[in-house]
Amino acid sequence: MAQVLEFKLPDLGEGLTEAEIVRWLVEVGDVVAIDQPVVEVETAKAMVEVPCPYGGVVTARFGAEGTELPVGAPLLTVAVGSVEPVRGDPETRARSDADTVAGARADADTSSGTSGNVLVGYGTGAPVARRRRVRPAPMSTPGTASREATSPGGTSSDAPSGRTAPTAAPEQASAPGTAVTPGPVAVISPLVRKLARQHGLDLRQIVGTGRDGLILRTDVESAISATDEERTAGAAPAEAVPVAGQVRDMTEERIPLRGVRGAVAEKLARSRREIPDATCWVDADATELMAARAAMNAVGGKVTEPKVSVLALLARICTAALARFPELNSRVDTEAREIVRLSGVHLGFAAQTDRGLVVPVVRDAHTRSTESIGAEIARLTEAAREGKLTPAQLTGGTFTLNNYGVFGVDGSTPIINHPEAAMLGVGRIVAKPWVHEGELAVRQVVQLSLTFDHRVCDGGTAGGFLRYVADCVEQPAVLLRSL
């Protein structure tokens, strides 16, 4: 007899307490292997795939896509030890699932087909098997195509007996007075679900024309057309004539502050609340820096790959400046009332993605060359754009470099990335009139801004740091003294 084990949302580390379900990677009835990814979730740090520590048949899922779950909440249940579905009518299958769950919970922790409550990237290392779908018994009538079997008490067979999934909810609210059977619907395509949500349709009210009652996109589109015809058939109320001086009501859109956007908002607000920051800035002639970069990328008259980026050069200048002014590579322990200076530089850099602003961290940047830093920045940037950064790659920074010049702006007053002590902002490098060697000339000029925590140092230290960075930009040879 199979044991039905419950897999809960594991602790993803870095103090995270919740995650949002982005996409399910398995369906009820799928056969999964140990440590096979079953769901993609988005935390306040990154988007990750969560592997299941059990191997068997998925019997239930908890939470629809877009639902937030706390750490420790059930994700899904897996029948371990058997892949044969229970045959018979829906009531029989539901009762069998419930009995199996009740009998398996007592010895769930001693099951041999598990790898433990693992984090992403950890586990037994068993090979991931190809997904196999266990087909349910043929449905007797078309009217039951989109319904899941229910137990006599009305509990969905997609959840264990005696337990109600706290986050399992229908895709859409049903029409008033319409009885809807809870549980999953016969839909495979996420596009079909999204289309139904956008038009306020309840998939449980749609009869699928696909195999075994599967709801297809054409079924949803037909339902949309029918709904639109019903709405236009009714008499439309006459539009009120606006009175002179009357202001029409404005509609508003509410966007939840959660996931990456919510984490950024909280960190910025905390930085403003706790850190007494100050900003200083200076214009620098970057003509020689750009010439040095061109020479690096054309050794022997040939273009070298990969090219050294401006951001990599600025990052290497920052590590040299932090070695001379270690006060800015620190953080404040408010409880102990102490300044904690850090020996190593973990350099964060701001990266704009479709999911919002993220700050990947180049570990041990003080030990890397310009070329090594550039390669790591390129790798982390690509991972950020694909949404594949791990929480570890987004935390632990000691100093942040923000190149907002890519947006075509000259200057800004950066907000410190809490709990760090400083951030260097870099504007666009643009041709401007500049006095060079006593004569007016057109030079490549950049504005550098440093926001620092006034608790860790005074203006003299901050100014010295920024002036050293500007000197390296104007005369790259200055950097050679620290190599």
C-alpha angles and dihedrals in degrees: 000000000000122000116224110216126192118227114203129200103272128223104272093196134236092084094293114160103180144021136197121234107238102170136353112228095194136043130216105278096032120130111232132191126223111284093008112148108252105171139021114222134182119220130183087269108040148328112272140172116238117215121214116235092211132073121214142066121333107236101173143009125205121211133021123247109284093032120128116224128191120232108274096030116127116266102180144328125240128200105223122199101026137053098186114112120226110256127214137060121339093258092055092049092049093049091048092051091049093050091048093053093048092050095046103050094075093063101025093115093056097052114130095213097074140087097204130253095317133189124230110288095019133092143088094312094233113164115264112247124219113264116258124191119221103213116222122231113284112273115246100218135021090238091070096047096105098039132095121217116268131205121241089262093056096255115140115251086223087078130053119266116267093021129086116207104241094212103031105116137158117269091243136004112263125238116275113275094017118123112223125191110227122231138068121325128226096264127124104170117080087206090063091051092047092049090052093048092050091055097039095246125156107225090205089068093055122088110218121226095198128097113304090003095303112172111235131196090254089058092055092045090052090051090050091052091049092049092049091051091052091051094049092045092064120083110268113227115246113261112250114246108238115241119228109276093013116133119215117236113263121225119226134205120217118206117192115236098226140117115023093343091053093048092051091049093050094047094048092047091049091049091054092046098048109026122072094211132185131188133215127177143186138189115236134191104239096179094107092045091055090047090051091050091051090051092050091052095048106047110173091002092296126110110247126212133252095033122225108248127218088239091056091052092049090047091053090049089052093054090051091049092049089053088058095041106033091167088083093053094070146082136220123248100208095186094053092034090230138131110231113208115201123218097208131052117231100184118208122198128194115244125184115217137169088263094053138266117336131176113215115194127228104213119224093000090167089068096048132090123232090260092050092048091049092051092050092048090052092049094048092044092054091048090049093053090050092047092240101122114127123224089252091058091054100048140059098051119155100189132014132216115202117192101190089159088091086073091059097253127130104210147004142168103244121215111232116251099241127263092021122096103227147012129201116215122200124198128202120297105235138164111262138160108271136172105243121179091343096310134094111253141159108257138170104258130189132184116225121199126191121194112190141177105255090208094068098046146354130247093272093063093043091048092048091052093049093045091052091051090049091049091053090049092050096040111022089187087075087069091060090072091066098044 
